[in-house]
């Protein structure tokens, strides 16, 4: 853990009304970059607090691994927005904040009487960010705007599932919750951009990121392919329709990724595999020709990789041809790279719980260090502290 809140956003204050994954991931990024993120939770807490893996000492730690991962570096206060006092307190907090982020369903905050227009009245410079399944009517009315959404829905409707998975399948969901994480990432960029504009103009604004929209952008390749030639991409395993070899190949004890679509890398790969004839073979001498004969190329590379353990393949190709082992979590913990890059961070936990290892911040800076400096908060841990700062202790 770094020694304190020193990132480039250390002069930014964010009110965090998010739950689950998309919203908390957005505010986690802002917090890792130094923003003072104040997490407002209902009396029952963020819904993800109870999700595992659970701590050993539950008496002193009321959150599991899910909550911990995306709520580090934040302060927690309890606020009941269904009460008049809770809403009045939120207005006081919003009056002195740079931005507010929420990921409730469309209309929930308006129904409570603390939607964008109400908060803007007390702070014209406020940036109000929303992450919803299908966006907010303020920026574009979707026929699905009232629908709830989860990661798997966003991955499916945004096109990602349609061309992911083994050939002949109807599509696979990607393992990580990218339908939440990518919208959250874009929302963090939007918040920083809108704060930049507000400080220049004195005017805040409303912004939103729809989960559907974010995944559609991530799948930009299927959009232009269909627009230009009516091509509908379908699952094609681990390869791509335009590069070869560019695949995951079986090894004697696992699997390894090899990408050598360029002529230089292909020649080096052929030399190492002792298949020099493939360098000049008319079927494999250029990437377009290898794409046309992809089955042949994969067969040749597979014959070489399958006979060797992953470690030997990586040792032979590393630094010469783009290569990497297919790592699981155990492999990542054993790999020197994540520790050298401070991507595995030991975070102290309350009570008798041992330190929890969390994924670190990948945005590295030399002058304003980013990273984890504060463990995740217990529910309402900073209520008195924060309300006193805002003059709302009463």
N, C-alpha and C positions, 0 to 999 in steps of 0.2 A: 504494500500500500504506500502511496505517496504521502507526504507529511501534511498536506492541507489543500484547501480549495484554491488552486493557483492557475487554473486554465484560462483560456482567452475570453471566456464568458463570465469571468468572476464578478463583473459589474451588472449582471443580468439576474433578474428575479422572476421565477416562474411559479404560477399557481397550478398545481397538478391535480386535476379532478378525474384522473383516468383509473381504469381497472383492467385486470386480465393481462393481455400481452401487447397489443398494438400501441395503445396510449402510453403505458409504462415504459415500453422500449424507446419511444420518442423522447420522453422526459429523462430517461436514463442517459441517452446520448448527450443531452444538454447538460445534465449534471456532471457527467464524466468530463465534459469540456469546461467545467467550472461554474456553471450557473447555480444559483441558490434555488433549489427546487423544493417547494413546500407541498407535500402530499396531503390533500384533504380527503379524509376517509369518513364514511358513515360510521355510526356506533358499532356496526357489525364488522367493519373493516373491509378492505379490498377482498373480493371473492377469491383471489388466488392465494391468500395467506395460508389457507388450510391444505394447499396442494403440496405433495411430497417432492422429494424425499424429506420426511419429517426429522426434526432435530432430536437428539437423544434427551436433552433436558428441556422438555416442553413447558415446564413451569415458568422458566425465565425467558423462553424464546417462543413467540407465538406465530412464527412463520416457517415455511419449508423452503426447499431449494428453488422452486418455481418463483416465488415472490422475491427471494433474496437476489436472484440473478439480475432482475430488471428494476430493482428498487434500492440499490446501493446509492450512496451519496445523497440521499434525500432525507428531509425531516418530515415527520408525520404529526398531523394534528387531527383530532376528531371534531367533525362539524356535521350537525344534522340539518341538512338543507330543507327538510320538511317542516322545520320550525321557523318561526319568525326571527328568533334570535340568531339561528344559524345563517339565514339568508342575509341578515343585517351585517353579520360578521364577515361574510364573504364579500360584501360590497366594500367594507373597509380594507380588506386585503387586496381586492382588485384595484382599488384606488391608488395603490402604491406599487403595483406590479408592472412588469414589462409585458408579460404574456400570461394567458391562461390556456391550458390544454385540457380537452375532455373528449371522451369517446362513447358517450351515451347515444342511445337511439335518437333519431330525428324528433325534435319537439320536446324532449324530456326537460331540458334546462329551461326552455321557454315556459313550459307548464308550471315549473317551480317558481317562475318569476325572476330568474337570474340568467336569462339568455343574453345573447350578444348585445342587443339594443339597450337592455337595462344596464349592463356593465359599462358599455361605451358612454352612457350618460354620466357616470361617475369618474371615468377615466378615458378621455378622447384619444389618448396615446396607446391604449391597450391593444395588443394583438391577441385575437381570440382564434384559437385553432381547434378544429374538430376533425376526428378520424371516425368515419362511418362506413358501413358496408357499401353503400351506394351514393354517398355524398349528401350534401345538404341542399335544400331547395334554393338557398340564397345564392348559390353559385351555378345551379343548373338542376332543374327538377327532373329526377329520374322516375320512371314508372315503378321502380322498386324502392323508392326512398324510405318507405315505412317498413321494409323487410329487415329482419335481423340477419346477421351474417357472422360466419366464423371463417377461420383460415381455409378450411377445405372448400367452402363455398366460393371464396375469392379465387383460390387456385383453379377451381373448375370453370367458373364463369369467365375469368380473365384469359383463359386459353392455355394456361400452363399444363394442366393435366392432359390436354388433348394430344400433345406431342412428347410426352414423357413416359418412359417405360419400355419394356421389351417389344420387339416387332410383333405385330398382330394383336397386341392388347388394346383395350379401350382407354388406356391412359392410367397413369399412376400419380398419386399425390407425392410431392417432394417431402422428404422427412422433416426438416425443420419447418416451423410455422411461418413460412415466407409470406403467406397471405396476410399476416399481421406485421411481421418484422419489416418488410419492405415499405408498406404504407407508413409505418412509424418512422422509418429512416427519412422518407421524403418529407414527412410532416416536420421533422426536426430542421431540415434544410429550409422549409417554408417559414418556420418560426424565426429563425435567425435572419432570413432575408427581410421579413416583414418588420422585425425590430430595427434593422438597419434603416429601412425606409421611414419608419416612425420617428427615429431620432433625427433624420434629415428634414422631415416635413412637419412634425408635430402631430401627425395623424396616424392612428392605429387602423386596423382593418380586420375583417373576418377572412379566414382562410380554411379550407377543408381539403382533405385527401380521402377519396373513396378507395376502399380496398380493391374493388373491381378495377378502377382506373389504374391503380398502381401496378397490379399484376399485368394488365393489358400493356402498359408501357414496358414492363420487364420482358414481355413476349413480343417485342417490336418486330422481330424477324418474321413471325408468321403473318403480321399485318402487311408489310410491304410485299412479301411473297405472294399473298393472295391478291393484292391490289395490282401488281404488275403482270402476273401470269395466271391468276386463278388457281394457284397452287395451295392445296390444303395440307399442311404438315401433319404427319401422323407419327406415332411412336416408332423410333428407329434404334432402340437400345441405347448404348453408350456412345455411339458414333454420331457424326453429323453428315448431312447430305452434301456438304461442300468441301470438306477437308478429309485427307486420308494419307497416312494413318493418324487417327485422332480418336483414341478408344481406350477402354479398360480391358487389359488382357490378363488371362489367368496365369498364375505362376505355380511353381511346385508346392507352395505353402500359403497361397493367398491370391492377391491380384495387384496389378500395377498399371498406372496410367502412363501412356506413351503418346506423345504428340510430335510427329515429324512430317508435317505437310509441305514444308519448304524443301527445295531441292538440296540445299546444303545439309540440313539435318537428316534428310532421307539418305543421302550418300553416306554420312557418318554411321547411321543406324545399320545400313547394309554392310558396311565394312566390319562393324562390331559383331553382327550376326553371321559374318563370313558368307554373305550372299551378295557378293559384288556384282554378279550378273544382273541383279535387279536394278542397278543404277542406270544401266543403258537399255534395259528391256523396253521395247516400245509400249508395252502395257503398263509400265510402272515408272517411266522416266520423268513424268511431270505430275503435278497434283491432279489436274483434270483427268488424266489417264488413270491415275490410281483410284480416283473416285469412281470412274466407270468400271473399274475392276476391283472394287473394294473387297469382295469376298476372297479373291486371290491374295490380296495384300494382308488381310487379317489372318488368313491361314498361314502365311509365311511367318508373320511376326509371332503368332500364337505357338507355332511349332518350336520357336526359339525360347519364348518365355516359359512355356509349360514345363520345359526340361530343367529349369533353374529356380532356386529360391528367390524370393523378392529381394532380399539383401544383396545377392550377387548381381541381379539385374540393375538395381539402383547404383551399385558401385561401378558397374561397367558403363552406364549411360550418364550418370550424374555429371553436370557441368558441360556435357557435350551435346546431349539431346534432351529436350524437355521430358522429364520423367518424375514420377512420384509414387510412393506406395499408397495403397488404399488403407488409410489409418482408421482404426477405431479409437475410442477414448483412451484405452490403455496405451496404445501406440503413441498417441499425442502426448500423454504424460511422460513417456520415455524419450521423446524426440527433443533434442537440444534447442531447436528453433523457438518453440513457444516460450521457454524460460528466458532465452536470450532476448526475446522481444517483449518480455514482461506481459505475456498473454495468459499466464496462469497465476492468478493473484490470490494469496492466502489472506482471507478476511476474517478477523476475529469476530466471534459470535457471543451473544449475551449468555450469562449463566455458566454452567459447566460444560458447555458445548465446545468441541474442538474447532479450530479454524476451518472455514469452508473455502474451498478453491472455486473461484469464479473466473469466467472468461474476461480478460482485461479489455481495455479500450484500444482499438487498432489505430486510432488517429494519434500519431506521435508528433510532438512539437518540441523544439529545442529551447525556446525562450519562455513559453508558458506551458509547463508540463501538464499533461492530462492523465487521468487514471482514477483509481478507486482510493479515496481517502477516508470514507466513512462507511461503517457497516450499515446494512439495512435497518430501518427503525422498527421498533415494536409499535403496536397500535397506540397512537396518541402520545408517543414518547415526548414529543416536543411541543405539545399544545400550549402549556403555560409560557414557555420560552418565546414561541412565535407570536402569540397574541400580545405579549408584553411589548415586543418589538414594534408591532403595528398599532400600539395604543388601543387595543381592543380587549384588554384583560377583563373588563367589566362584563 
